[in-house]
């Protein structure tokens, strides 16, 4: 019986210690969160003090984002065209794959499979080139945005 009481007391003490540690960690996290909010508020306040009037802030934001919307529309149209091209390629490849099953002779089947393989490789090459072009454009856009932002910011 004594060992059961000792075990219960030890378990109870361990649970209390864990609870104390958890509360202590929670308090520290709360203090750190409040400190982070205070520092963030101070940074925003300093930044807004550098900007000046609300009209000046509006002008700076318009200068930074002036070409963004037309450029975004253009990029979306390019993406839409890529999707349309891929859909057309996929439909064409599917039709060619179905055509292989409809071959009337062994030679005809071979010819259709060869055409399907060549078309598939062409589509893969085209898609790879599109990905490369898109990545290049994306990197150029990011570079341009960074250059504009650093040149026009506070």
C-alpha positions in Angstrom: 0.0 0.0 0.0 2.8 2.4 0.8 4.3 1.9 -2.7 0.9 2.7 -4.3 0.6 5.9 -2.3 4.2 6.8 -3.2 3.5 6.1 -6.9 0.3 8.2 -6.8 2.2 11.0 -5.1 5.0 10.8 -7.6 2.6 10.8 -10.5 0.7 13.7 -9.0 3.9 15.6 -8.5 5.0 14.9 -12.1 1.6 16.1 -13.4 1.8 19.2 -11.4 5.4 19.9 -12.6 4.3 19.4 -16.2 1.4 21.7 -15.7 3.7 24.4 -14.1 6.1 24.0 -17.0 3.3 24.3 -19.5 2.0 27.4 -17.9 5.5 28.9 -17.7 6.0 28.2 -21.5 2.6 29.7 -22.3 3.4 32.8 -20.4 6.7 33.2 -22.2 5.1 32.6 -25.5 2.4 35.2 -24.7 5.1 37.7 -23.6 7.1 37.1 -26.8 3.9 37.5 -28.9 3.1 40.8 -27.3 6.7 42.0 -27.8 6.6 41.0 -31.4 3.3 42.9 -31.9 4.9 46.0 -30.2 8.0 45.8 -32.4 5.9 45.3 -35.5 3.7 48.3 -34.6 6.8 50.4 -34.1 8.2 49.4 -37.5 4.9 50.3 -39.2 4.8 53.6 -37.4 8.4 54.4 -38.4 7.7 53.5 -42.0 4.5 55.5 -42.2 6.3 58.5 -40.7 8.8 58.3 -43.6 6.1 58.2 -46.2 4.5 61.5 -45.3 0.9 62.4 -46.1 -1.7 59.9 -47.2 -1.7 61.4 -50.7 2.1 60.8 -50.9 1.6 57.2 -49.9 -1.2 56.8 -52.5 1.1 58.2 -55.2 4.0 55.9 -54.3 1.7 52.9 -54.3 0.3 53.9 -57.7 3.8 54.3 -59.1 4.8 50.9 -57.8 1.7 49.1 -59.1 1.0 51.2 -62.2 2.0 48.6 -64.8 1.0 45.6 -62.8 -2.6 45.1 -63.8 -2.2 45.4 -67.6 0.9 43.1 -67.4 -1.1 40.6 -65.3 -3.9 40.5 -67.8 -1.3 39.9 -70.6 0.2 37.0 -68.6 -3.2 35.5 -67.9 -4.0 35.6 -71.7 -0.7 33.9 -72.4 -1.4 31.2 -69.8 -4.9 30.7 -71.3 -3.4 30.2 -74.7 -1.0 27.6 -73.4 -3.9 25.7 -71.8 -5.8 25.9 -75.1 -2.8 24.6 -77.0 -2.2 21.8 -74.5 -5.9 20.8 -74.7 -5.7 20.7 -78.5 -2.5 18.6 -78.4 -4.0 16.2 -75.9 -7.1 15.8 -78.0 -5.0 15.2 -81.1 -2.9 12.6 -79.3 -6.0 10.9 -77.9 -7.4 10.6 -81.4 -4.2 9.2 -82.7 -4.1 6.7 -79.8 -7.6 5.6 -80.7 -6.6 5.4 -84.4 -3.9 2.8 -83.5 -6.6 0.4 -82.3 -8.4 0.9 -85.7 -5.4 -0.1 -87.8 -6.4 -2.4 -90.7 -3.0 -4.1 -91.0 0.2 -4.6 -89.2 2.0 -2.0 -91.3 -0.8 0.5 -90.8 -0.6 -0.1 -87.1 3.1 0.4 -87.1 2.7 3.6 -89.0 0.1 4.9 -86.6 2.2 4.0 -83.6 5.2 5.8 -85.1 3.0 8.9 -85.8 1.6 8.7 -82.2 5.2 8.5 -80.7 6.5 11.3 -82.9 3.5 13.5 -82.0 3.9 12.6 -78.3 7.6 13.6 -78.3 6.7 16.8 -80.2 4.1 17.7 -77.6 6.6 16.9 -74.8 9.2 19.1 -76.4 6.7 21.9 -76.9 5.6 21.6 -73.3 9.2 21.6 -72.0 9.9 24.7 -74.1 6.8 26.4 -72.8 7.9 25.7 -69.2 11.4 27.1 -69.9 9.9 30.2 -71.5 7.5 30.7 -68.7 10.2 30.4 -66.1 12.4 32.8 -67.9 9.6 35.4 -68.2 8.7 34.9 -64.5 12.3 35.5 -63.4 12.5 38.5 -65.7 9.3 39.9 -64.2 10.5 39.3 -60.6 13.8 41.0 -61.4 12.0 44.0 -63.0 9.6 44.2 -60.0 12.5 44.2 -57.5 14.4 46.8 -59.5 11.3 49.0 -59.7 10.5 48.5 -56.1 14.0 49.3 -54.8 14.3 52.3 -57.1 10.9 53.8 -56.1 10.6 52.9 -52.5 11.1 55.0 -49.5 
